[in-house]
Amino acid sequence: MMETVHRYLKDTIGEFIMATDSETLTIAVSIACGLVVVVLLLVAYLNYPMPVPSIYVGVGLMDEKPEGLTMPGRTRSPSKRGGQTGSSIPCYDPGTVELLGYAPAMTPEQVSASIKKAKIAQEEWKHSSFAHRRRVLSVMLKYIMEHQEDICRISSIDSGKPMVDAAFGELIVTCEKIRWLMSEGERWLKPESRSAGRMMFYKKARVEYVPVGVVGAIVPFNYPFHNIYNPMVAAIFAGNGIVIKVSEHASWSALHYAEGIRTALDVAGAPPDLVQIVTGYGDAGHALVTSGVDKVIFVGSTGVGKKVMASAADTLTPVVLELGGKDAFIVCEDADLNVAVPTALRGAFQACGQNCTGAERFIVHENSVDKFLDICMTAVAQMRQGPASQDDSVDFGSLCLPGLAEKVQELVDDAVSHGATVVTGGRMPSPDSELSTGQFYPPTILTGVNDSMRIWHEEVFGPVMSVVTFSTDDEAIALANDSAFGLGSSVFCGSKRRARRIASKLNTGMSSINDFAATYMAQSLPFGGVKYSGFDRFAGIEGLRGMCIPKSVAEDRWPFSTAIPPLLQYPVKDQAFNFVTSLVWMFYSESWTGSIKGLFGLAACFLPSSLRRKAHQE
């Protein structure tokens, strides 16, 4: 059969070619080839992404001091207001205590005006397509890719962290989040079909994710670039505006980063007021919470988080709280210490220990603790500490928050007074040290820590590794859960099954197995904790959808409309109750007999009253 068809086509095409002169045939082939090329070009054009423009902000910092980034009013002496600067915020390099310049200390009225600007911009932006939102993120991503060193240098100067730590905490996680939003964000924000239920089989049900409006975010100082971009990119991708109040200790970098954001919005065709950056003190943060934002995200201490929640309660503004942590880092006796120890050091000392999910309590099996400490000591002895803004080779920078070194020293001294042993570090730089002028504290390891010490209970947020030992898994679990906090946790074990079993019993919001903070790099996962570490989530699918109001929608499945059955319409008929109970039997009985009973009950409701009485008598 196929041979016959093939022969027929061959003969037919051959006759056509033979009957056609060469010039006509050439024209026909050229037209056909031209049409094919046009179709291919059209398909390529429709599928090829629009070129993403580069944007340039500020000055390069690779070969010069950042004089070009000095804030207005550098020579103005700050006035005092309530123990803090009044109209401006003095900004310092924490490693050198060099004055960088001044940032404006915005008033509550200025914060309220910023919220109003964002609301106007959001009214336009909420109608934007996902393609347009992806384009905005694409422009921002390209800006990050092309300005990696500048972004990290500015972060390093303002927060005291080494360039490598800035690359980890500012660049990688931010790029990962943007790429995740671009590739998966639309999928999780599209209307989602849901089942309509048994009785409502004739309806269609769905959830629509409606932008919440304007999000207010209050973020800390430890990662100034990422802390701005993290809530911002999710908020704008979900169709919101956002007003971000940065820490007064990260204001200098925030004003530079704000210029990049404004430029990216403008280049991508988004409303320029969609993102507002607020610099200021506590009154500015209070104004942000109370001046009309539609949702608040707070990242910071438990004490301030309680105040934020109290302020938001007056207007019933929903709040996401990501608060302190006291993360446990469990090392079993069969763990690979060549993997566990370098990870432990990074968990304890990255960014000088100023991490929300920083590992603080190291719970090490008694058979492995000596080797664990030996490897840690060897590495710490080789770590180089100094002003990160002046030396790219340092492993360990300075603390960002003024007074934090003194607080860390208090906790260490209290632990020692209750029996703990300082294995290394444990003392602020002496007055004659080169590090005495900056906000430095050395990498510190303590052993013999127990629950009688403040350092066991209080978040350090500094470079201290507190080591305790365990002999059984239940003991390790009990130690890990002996905390008012419950943010993250890590379990290192040769047996993944055992590690999973231990992790499943830890009362925390996140657990990484044979790794540290891996859940944060997996941007599809929610980020947040339990107990005094806060509630709700601001990352992952749950966090992205949390930027929206989940709106339930139900409609008829078929073209015709459905109405309330006549028996149930006001005024209700005599058989209304029997009708409803029969529906319950028919739709919800777990047996066929119950369903049949309901079906006959429904039929009986429509019989004439005389027949119903007769059926009832029988």
C-alpha positions, 0 to 999 in steps of 0.5 A: 500500500505505502509503495503504491502511494509513494510511486503515485506521489513520485510520478505526480511530482515528476509530471509537474516538474516535467510540465513546468518550464525551468524559469517558473519552477525556479520562481516557485522554489524561491517563493517557497524558500522565502516563505520558509525563511520568513516563518522561521524568522517570525518564530525566532523573533517571537521567542527571542527575549528582548535585549536587556539594557545595561545600566550604570549608577554612581562611580566605580569603586575598584581603584578609588575611595568612594568620594563620589558616593558621599551623601549630601551634607557631609560637612554639616555637623549632625544635630541631636534629637532624642539622643540620636541625630536629627535631620541626618544620619552619620554613616561610618565604616565600622572597620575604620570608624571613618565618617563616610557621609550623611544620610537623611533621617526622614520624618514620619511625614516624609515616610507617609509621603513615600507610602502615598507615592508607592500607592499611586505607582502600584495602582498602575503596576498591579495591571502589569503583565508577568512578561513586564515584571520579568523584564524589570527583574531581568534588568536588575539581574543584569545590573547585578551581574555587571556591577558585582564588585561595586555592590560588594565593595559598598557593602563591605565598606558599610557593614564591615564584611570581607568581599567574599562574605559579601559575594556569598550574602549579597550576590549569590542569594539575590541572583538565585531569588531573581532567577527563581522568580523569573522562571517559576514566579508566574506559575505560583501566582496564576489563578489556581483551580480547586475542587468545588466539592461533591454537592457543588459539582456543577461549579468551577472553583479557583483561587486568584492571587491579587496583589496586596497593595503596598508592602512595608519592609523593615530590614536589618544592617547585616546584608544591606544589598540583599536585605533590600532586594529580597523583599523588593523583587518578590513584592514587585513581581507579585504586582505590589509597590514597596517601601523599605526602611533600612537600618540606620547602620546601613543607610550609606549603602542603601542610598547608592543601591536605591539609585540602581533600583530607580534606574532599573525601574525607569529603563524597564518601563515601570513606575519610578515611585514603585519602590521607596527607600526610607532612611531614618531612626525608630520614628521612621520605622513606626511611621512605616508600620502605622501610615497605611501600608497593606502588609508589614515584613519585619526582619530584626530582633525579637524585642523590636518585632513585638513593638512592630506587631503591637503598632500594626495591631491598631490597623489590623495590618498583617505582619510577617516577623523574622526574628532572632535565632539560636541555631543548633549545629549537630555533629554526630560521631560518624559525620565527615569532619572534613565537610562538617568543620569548614561548614561549621566555621562558615556558619559561625564566623561568616560576616562576623557571625551577624547572620539571622540563621547563624549557627551559635550552638554546636552540639558535637558527639563526645567521641568526635569533639576533640578532633572537631576542635583541633581542626577548628583551632587550626583554621581559626589560627590562620584567619586574618582579621582587619578592616575589610574596606582596606584589605581584600585579603582578610577572612574576618571583618568587623561587627557592624552594629556599634556596641555589639562587641561590648555585648559579645564580651559581656556574654563571653565573660558571663559564660566564663564566670559560670565555668565555660572555657575560652579555647580561642579568642574571647577578648576585645582588641587591646587599646594598643592593637591595630584593631582597637579603632574599629568595631572588632571582636575576634573569632571565639570558641567556647567549651563547657557551655551549659544552660546556666549561662546567658550565652546559651539562651541569648542570641549573640549575633557575633563570632562565637562558637559555643560547643557542647557535647552529647552521647545519644541522639535524644540528648542532642535533640533535647539540647537543640530544642532547649531554646526560646528560638527556633529558626534554623538547624543543621545536622551532620551525620554519616547516615542520612536516615539517622540525620533525617530522623534527628532533623524531624524532631527539631522544633525549628522552621528549617533544617539542613542535612549535612549542610548549613543554611542550604534551605535559604539557597533553595528559593522555592522553600519558605524562610522563617521560624517558630517560637521567639524566631517569629511567624509566617514566611517571606520567601519561597512559594508561600512567601511569594503568595503571601505578597497577595490576597488569596481571593476565592472565586466560584462560578457555574461550570456550564453555560446555564445558571443555577438557582436555589431549588424552589423548595428552599426559596423564601418562604420555604416549603413544608418539605424544605428540611426533608429536602436538605437532609436527603441531600446530605444522605445522597452526597455524603453517605459513605455507603450506596444504601445511604446515597439511594436513601437520599435519592428517594428522599429527594424524590419524595419531597416532590410528591403531592402531599396526599401521596407523601402522607400515604407513603409515610403511613406505609 
